[in-house]
Every structure is written in structure tokens, then in C-alpha cells.
Amino acid sequence: MTQHSSNIIRHYQTVIGQTFLLIAVLGFAGCETFSKVKVDNPVLGPPPPRLTANDEETPSDAPTVTSLDEHQTDIRLATTSSDIVDKVTEDSQVVATVNGEPIFAADLLEPFQGGLQKAQEAVEQGKFPAEVLEKQKYELMAKSVDGAIERKLLEQGLKKTLKKEQRDMIEVFLDQYFQQEAQRMMAKDGIQTMHEFDEHLKQNGYSLSALRSSFEGRIMAQEYLRAKRGDTPKLTREQLMSHYEKNISEYTNPERVKWQFLLVEYKKHGGRQGAYAVLNKAVQELKEGADFTEVVKKYSDSATRHDGGMWANGDWTTPGSLSDEKVEKALFEMPVGSISSPFESDTEFKLIKVVERQDSTVTPFDKVQNQIETSIVKNGQDEATKKVMDELYETAVIESIFDQKEEVVAPVMSEANPFSTDGF
């Protein structure tokens, strides 16, 4: 993909967040609810069980399907085994319907077009078989379809709440804004006509109509969700303090210690007696005033001996984190700077030294007040979002080729495979 294709895609991903424009139009049109909300990315949890066309008839007020092809008279999902991989990955293939409105393969693959374009070039160069790419596309779509269904439901929800004149105003406004931004990007990248720009995007797996549709749909979905969730309540200091006191353990920092150890293993010295002889040499040098770090480097069998035997690379140890209860008990009882008596097990001797210890502390309320408020607000939004989505799913008629029981297993991707999702 060329540089200005990447620029336009990144630009519209940014523009999607600039929903103050839509809010202004809705407010001007008299839609009071939407004039009060801000927009962020919706937090969508796992969807409830879906209704399908076999479970329930399509509601009489379901949105009318507008085909992208004037010769296409109905919307049909892929149904055969060959369709699952071969046809489903065609951009124009319908892979799901939401209350009769289609979701196309292109809708799901749009975020991955940069990587897919490179992968297609690799296929054309004979580096990988085309079947691998097609199956990888299928996997990408399977992972993306639930999010697309949720956005479609939210978009439909907003459209149902608006009067015709409001919808018309939004359409005109968004189209004008989209055209202005497209012209600006064309001028920046030296493209002269809209037709030339559209053709260039199509060569890279995009189109102006697809970008325009995605732009509008995402904004509408976010606006509907924010409006249905309602305004975020203002929390008082008393409410935040109450949460802090009830969950004080979350803001309590446990006692912790940093320590060194010297390890002498039986098997490396011909058994317990040989290991004991080495331990005695180490203890004698320590009694004579030798530095613990230097003694560790000289006698320890641990891989950490080169660093002076610091446990966990010098990180903190907290109560309950060690399997050896005797060692842990000593670490939190010994004076800082002191060296223990030898600890003996079935396989080794061990000496420990406490380097640093901090007592348990409680983070003051004022330092976590903002964190508490953010957490409470987010939890409330998550619950409200789930409620909104549950209501939409309850009456929705949804069909998806990914709900079919026949499973298509994509090939295992090696680290060198450019089709790996990590590359997208």
C-alpha cells in the first residue's frame, strides 16, 4: 500500500473520534439527548445468544436493505463448504445480516488491508499458496464479526430514534465533511480528481464509498451507545471515600523485602558431605568479615552468583510468594543486613541475607481518589453498555456464516509467515 493510502486510512480513523460535529447537527435538529454526550470507543462485552431467521421472523420495522449492486435483489449468506473459504473471502460476499442489513467481507477485512495487500503480493510472487491467504482472511473475519454486528445494531438503534429530517441533515452534513477531508488529503498527496482518488483506493482494497460508510456507521454507533447509557453521574467525595474504606485492601501495600542468597547443591560436590565442606568455607570467610556478595560469587552454585545472589534480579519479595516457608519467615523477621544460619533441604544448603525491607503501607485516599472515580465510572459504563447491547440483541434477527457448525480450520502459521495476524 502506498503512503497516501495509509495516510487517508489513518486520517479517517482519527476523524471517527471527532463526533462533536454530529452532536452539533443533532442538537440543531432538536435531538436534546444527543447534544449532551461525548464519545469514546464503546466497551462491548460478549454478545448474548443471537436470534436467527429460523428462530423468529424479521420484525416488521426492521431497516430496509439497500443493495450496493442495483442488480442484486436479495441478500444471501454463503451456505456450502466451498463457500466458507473460497467465496466468503470475496469482498462483495455477505458474511452476516443484522435485521436484514448485510455485513460484507470487505467490512471485516478493511482494518487489515495493509497487511493483506503485502500478503497478496507474496502470493503472486509464489512465496505462499493462495489457499493459505484465503484461510487467513477467514480467521480474521471470524474474529471481527461480533464487533461489526454490535456496531450495526447500535447504528440501527440510532436511526430508529431519529426523525426523517434529522437523518437527512446528518447524511448531508457527514457527506460534506467527508468530501472536504477527502479533498484535503488529495491535495496533500497530489491527486487531482475524486475519480482518480477512488480508483487509487480500490487498487489497495478500499473505496470512497466504503470509507464513507464506515465513517458514518461508527459515529452513529458510538453516539447511540453514549446516549442510551446516559450522563455519567457526578460522584461526591463522600461516595469515593466510602468506596476507599470498603476496599482498603486494594490500596494497601504489603510488607516486602529484597535479599541475597548463597546456594550449595549436594550433587555438585559429591553429596551432602562435600557440599557441607564448601558451606563451611563460605561461613568461615563471612565470620572473618568478607563481603557477602563476594562470598556468593566465589562459592554459590546458583546462576545468580555473578550478580551477588540477588533474588529475582533485585525485585521485591512479598509474603506468600515463596514456596519455602522457613526462608520466607526468616526474611520478614531478621534484621536488615543480617545473615541467616544455614537452611538445609534434601538437595542443598542455603544462606540468606536481608538487603532491604519496607513495612506495610496504605496509599492515602488523596493519591487514589482520581483512580477510584475512574474505576467506578468505567464499571458503571460497562454495566450500562451491557444492558444496551442485551436489549438490542434480544429482538435482533442475526445470521452469520461463522455460526455454522461446520468448522474450517486455518493452517498453523509459522513465525516467518507474513500472513500471521501479528503482521496486521
C-alpha positions in Angstrom: 0.0 0.0 0.0 1.4 3.4 -0.9 2.0 6.2 1.6 -1.1 8.4 0.8 -3.4 5.3 1.1 -2.1 4.7 4.6 -2.4 8.4 5.3 -6.1 8.6 4.4 -7.0 5.5 6.4 -5.2 6.8 9.5 -6.8 10.1 9.0 -10.4 8.7 8.9 -9.7 6.5 12.0 -8.9 9.8 13.7 -11.8 11.7 12.3 -14.2 9.0 13.6 -13.4 10.3 17.1 -14.3 13.9 16.2 -18.0 13.4 16.9 -18.7 16.9 18.1 -19.7 17.6 14.5 -22.5 15.0 14.7 -23.5 16.2 18.1 -23.9 19.8 16.7 -26.1 18.6 13.9 -28.3 16.5 16.2 -28.6 19.4 18.7 -29.5 21.8 16.0 -32.2 19.4 14.7 -33.7 19.2 18.2 -32.4 15.9 19.4 -31.7 17.0 23.0 -30.4 13.7 24.3 -27.5 13.6 21.9 -26.5 17.2 22.4 -25.2 16.4 25.9 -23.0 13.4 25.3 -19.3 12.9 24.4 -18.0 9.9 22.5 -15.3 7.4 23.2 -14.8 3.9 21.9 -17.6 1.6 23.1 -16.7 -1.1 25.5 -18.6 -4.1 24.2 -18.7 -7.3 26.2 -19.5 -10.8 24.8 -22.8 -10.8 23.0 -25.8 -12.7 24.3 -27.2 -15.6 22.3 -28.5 -14.5 18.9 -31.8 -15.0 17.2 -31.7 -16.2 13.7 -34.2 -16.2 10.9 -35.2 -19.7 11.9 -35.9 -18.6 15.4 -38.0 -15.6 14.7 -39.4 -13.7 11.8 -37.8 -10.5 10.9 -39.6 -7.6 12.7 -41.9 -5.5 10.5 -39.9 -2.4 11.4 -36.5 -3.9 10.5 -34.4 -1.5 8.4 -34.7 -1.9 4.7 -31.8 -3.4 2.9 -30.2 -1.2 0.3 -28.1 -3.3 -2.0 -24.7 -1.9 -3.2 -25.5 -3.5 -6.6 -28.5 -2.4 -8.4 -28.9 -5.8 -10.0 -28.8 -7.6 -6.6 -32.3 -8.3 -5.5 -31.7 -10.3 -2.3 -29.2 -10.8 0.4 -27.9 -14.4 0.9 -25.2 -15.9 3.1 -22.7 -18.4 1.9 -24.1 -21.9 2.7 -21.8 -24.6 1.2 -18.5 -25.9 2.3 -16.7 -24.4 -0.7 -18.3 -21.0 0.1 -16.9 -21.0 3.6 -13.4 -20.2 2.4 -13.5 -19.6 -1.3 -16.5 -17.2 -1.6 -16.6 -15.8 1.8 -13.3 -14.0 1.4 -14.5 -12.2 -1.7 -15.1 -8.5 -0.7 -18.6 -8.4 -2.0 -19.7 -11.6 -0.2 -22.3 -11.1 2.5 -21.0 -12.8 5.6 -23.7 -11.7 8.1 -27.0 -9.9 8.2 -28.4 -7.8 11.1 -32.1 -7.3 10.9 -31.8 -7.8 7.2 -28.9 -5.4 6.7 -25.8 -7.0 5.2 -22.3 -7.1 6.5 -19.8 -7.7 3.7 -16.5 -9.4 3.8 -14.9 -6.1 2.9 -16.3 -4.5 6.0 -14.5 -7.0 8.2 -11.2 -7.1 6.3 -10.9 -3.3 6.0 -8.7 -2.8 9.1 -6.2 -5.5 7.7 -5.9 -4.3 4.1 -2.3 -3.1 4.5 -1.1 -6.5 5.6 -3.4 -8.3 3.2 -2.0 -6.3 0.3 1.5 -7.3 1.2 0.4 -10.9 1.6 -1.3 -10.9 -1.8 1.9 -9.7 -3.4 3.7 -12.6 -1.7 1.2 -15.0 -3.2 1.6 -13.5 -6.6 5.4 -14.0 -6.3 4.8 -17.6 -5.5 6.1 -17.4 -1.9 2.9 -18.9 -0.4 -0.2 -20.7 -1.9 -3.3 -18.6 -2.3 -5.2 -21.1 -0.1 -3.2 -20.0 2.9 -4.1 -16.4 2.4 -7.8 -17.1 1.9 -8.0 -19.2 5.1 -6.2 -16.5 7.0 -8.8 -13.9 5.8 -11.5 -16.2 7.1 -9.9 -16.3 10.5 -9.5 -12.5 10.6 -13.2 -12.1 9.7 -14.3 -14.7 12.3 -12.5 -12.7 15.0 -14.0 -9.4 13.8 -17.6 -10.3 13.0 -19.0 -9.8 16.5 -17.7 -6.3 16.7 -19.2 -5.4 13.3 -22.6 -6.9 14.4 -22.6 -4.8 17.5 -21.8 -1.6 15.6 -24.6 -2.4 13.1 -27.1 -2.9 15.9 -26.1 0.4 17.5 -26.3 2.2 14.2 -29.7 0.8 13.6 -30.8 1.8 17.1 -29.8 5.4 16.5 -31.6 5.6 13.1 -34.8 4.4 14.7 -34.8 7.2 17.2 -34.3 10.0 14.6 -36.9 11.7 12.5 -36.5 11.7 8.8 -35.4 15.3 8.7 -32.8 14.6 11.3 -31.4 11.7 9.3 -31.4 13.7 6.2 -29.4 16.5 7.9 -26.9 14.1 9.3 -26.4 12.5 5.9 -25.8 15.8 4.2 -23.5 17.1 6.9 -21.4 14.0 7.1 -21.2 13.8 3.3 -20.0 17.4 3.1 -17.4 16.9 5.8 -16.2 13.7 4.3 -15.8 15.4 0.9 -13.9 18.3 2.4 -11.5 16.0 4.2 -11.0 13.8 1.1 -10.2 16.9 -1.0 -7.7 18.0 1.6 -6.0 14.6 1.5 -6.0 14.6 -2.3 -4.3 18.0 -2.4 -1.7 16.8 0.1 -0.8 13.7 -1.9 -1.1 15.3 -5.4 -4.2 13.6 -6.6 -6.3 15.7 -9.0 -9.7 14.2 -9.2 -12.1 12.3 -6.9 -12.3 9.6 -9.6 -8.6 9.2 -9.5 -8.6 9.1 -5.8 -11.3 6.4 -5.7 -9.5 4.3 -8.3 -6.3 4.5 -6.3 -8.0 3.4 -3.2 -9.7 0.5 -5.0 -6.3 -0.7 -6.2 -5.4 -1.0 -2.5 -8.6 -2.7 -1.3 -10.5 0.5 -0.4 -13.1 2.8 -1.9 -14.6 6.2 -1.1 -18.0 4.6 -0.5 -16.6 2.1 1.9 -14.7 4.7 3.8 -17.7 7.0 3.9 -20.0 4.2 5.1 -17.5 3.1 7.8 -17.1 6.8 8.9 -20.8 7.3 9.3 -21.6 3.9 10.9 -19.0 4.1 13.6 -20.0 7.6 14.7 -23.7 6.7 14.8 -23.0 3.5 16.8 -20.9 5.4 19.3 -23.5 8.2 19.6 -26.4 5.8 20.2 -24.4 3.9 22.9 -23.4 7.1 24.7 -27.0 8.4 24.6 -28.5 5.2 25.9 -26.0 4.9 28.7 -26.9 8.4 29.8 -24.9 11.0 31.5 -22.1 9.9 33.9 -23.2 10.8 37.4 -21.0 13.2 39.4 -19.5 11.3 42.3 -19.1 13.1 45.7 -16.1 12.9 47.9 -18.1 11.1 50.4 -19.0 8.4 47.9 -15.4 8.0 46.8 -14.3 7.8 50.4 -16.9 5.2 51.2 -15.6 3.0 48.3 -12.0 3.6 49.5 -12.8 2.4 53.0 -14.8 -0.6 51.9 -12.0 -1.7 49.6 -9.0 -0.6 51.7 -7.1 -3.9 50.9 -6.8 -2.8 47.3 -4.9 0.3 48.4 -2.7 -1.5 51.0 0.9 -2.2 50.0 2.1 -5.4 51.7 5.4 -5.7 53.6 8.2 -6.5 51.2 11.9 -7.4 51.2 15.0 -7.6 49.0 17.5 -10.3 49.7 20.6 -12.3 48.6 21.3 -15.9 48.9 24.2 -18.4 48.7 23.3 -21.9 47.4 25.4 -25.0 47.7 24.0 -28.1 46.0 24.8 -31.6 47.1 25.0 -33.1 43.6 27.7 -30.6 42.5 30.0 -31.5 45.4 29.8 -35.3 45.5 26.9 -35.4 48.0 25.9 -33.7 51.3 29.3 -34.1 53.0 31.1 -32.4 50.1 28.5 -29.6 50.0 28.8 -29.1 53.7 32.6 -28.6 53.4 32.1 -25.9 50.8 29.4 -24.2 53.0 31.8 -24.2 56.0 34.5 -22.4 53.9 31.9 -19.7 53.0 30.7 -19.3 56.6 34.3 -19.0 57.9 35.1 -16.2 55.4 31.9 -14.4 56.4 32.8 -14.7 60.0 36.2 -13.1 59.2 34.4 -10.1 57.7 34.3 -11.0 54.0 31.6 -9.3 51.9 28.5 -11.5 51.3 28.4 -10.6 47.6 32.0 -11.7 47.1 31.5 -14.9 49.0 28.4 -15.7 46.9 30.4 -15.1 43.7 33.1 -17.5 45.0 31.1 -20.4 46.4 27.4 -20.3 45.3 26.1 -22.8 42.8 23.2 -20.6 41.8 23.0 -19.0 38.3 22.6 -15.6 40.1 26.1 -15.8 41.7 27.6 -13.5 39.2 25.1 -10.8 40.4 25.9 -11.5 44.1 22.9 -13.8 44.5 20.2 -11.2 44.4 16.8 -12.9 44.4 14.6 -12.1 41.4 17.1 -9.7 39.9 16.8 -7.4 42.9 13.0 -7.2 42.8 10.8 -7.2 45.9 9.5 -10.3 47.7 6.1 -10.2 49.4 4.6 -12.5 51.9 3.2 -15.7 50.4 5.3 -15.6 47.3 7.9 -18.2 48.3 7.5 -21.9 48.4 10.0 -22.3 51.2 8.0 -21.1 54.3 11.0 -21.2 56.6 13.1 -19.0 54.4 10.2 -16.6 53.9 9.5 -16.4 57.7 13.2 -15.6 58.3 13.2 -12.8 55.7 10.5 -10.9 57.5 11.9 -11.4 61.0 15.7 -11.0 60.5 17.2 -7.5 61.0 18.2 -5.8 57.7 21.8 -6.5 56.9 22.0 -9.7 58.9 22.9 -13.2 57.5 21.0 -16.3 58.5 22.1 -19.6 59.8 22.3 -22.3 57.1 19.0 -23.7 55.8 19.2 -27.4 54.8 16.9 -29.3 52.5 17.2 -32.7 50.8 19.2 -31.3 48.0 21.1 -28.2 49.1 22.3 -25.7 51.8 21.3 -22.1 51.7 22.4 -18.9 53.4 20.3 -15.7 53.1 20.9 -12.0 53.7 18.3 -9.3 54.1 19.3 -6.3 52.0 16.2 -4.0 52.4 12.8 -4.3 53.9 9.7 -2.0 53.8 6.8 -2.2 56.2 3.2 -2.5 55.0 1.7 0.9 54.0 -1.6 2.2 52.9 -1.8 4.6 50.0 -3.5 7.8 51.1 -7.0 8.5 49.8 -6.0 11.7 48.1 -3.5 9.9 45.9 -6.0 7.3 44.6 -9.1 9.5 44.5 -9.0 10.0 40.8 -8.2 6.4 40.2 -11.2 5.3 42.3 -13.5 7.7 40.4 -12.3 6.5 37.0 -12.8 2.9 38.1 -16.3 3.5 39.4 -17.3 5.4 36.2 -15.9 2.7 33.9 -17.6 -0.1 35.8 -20.9 1.8 35.5 -20.4 2.4 31.8 -19.6 -1.2 31.3 -22.8 -2.3 33.0 -24.8 0.2 31.1 -23.2 -0.9 27.8 -24.1 -4.5 28.5 -27.7 -3.5 29.3 -28.0 -1.6 26.0 -26.5 -4.5 24.0 -28.6 -7.1 25.7 -31.7 -5.1 24.8 -30.6 -4.8 21.1 -29.7 -8.5 20.8 -33.0 -9.6 22.5 -35.1 -8.6 19.5 -32.5 -8.7 16.7 -32.5 -11.3 13.9 -28.9 -12.1 13.1 -27.4 -14.6 10.8 -23.7 -15.2 10.2 -21.8 -17.8 8.2 -19.5 -18.0 11.2 -22.4 -19.5 13.3 -22.5 -22.5 11.0 -21.5 -25.7 12.7 -19.1 -26.8 10.0 -15.7 -25.7 11.2 -12.9 -24.6 8.9 -9.5 -24.9 10.5 -7.0 -22.4 9.3 -3.4 -23.6 8.9 -0.9 -23.1 11.7 1.2 -20.0 10.8 4.9 -20.1 11.3 6.8 -17.2 12.6 8.1 -16.5 9.2 4.7 -16.4 7.6 3.7 -12.9 6.6 0.0 -13.8 6.8 0.2 -14.1 10.6 -2.3 -11.8 12.3 0.7 -10.3 14.2 1.7 -8.7 10.9 -1.6 -6.9 10.6 
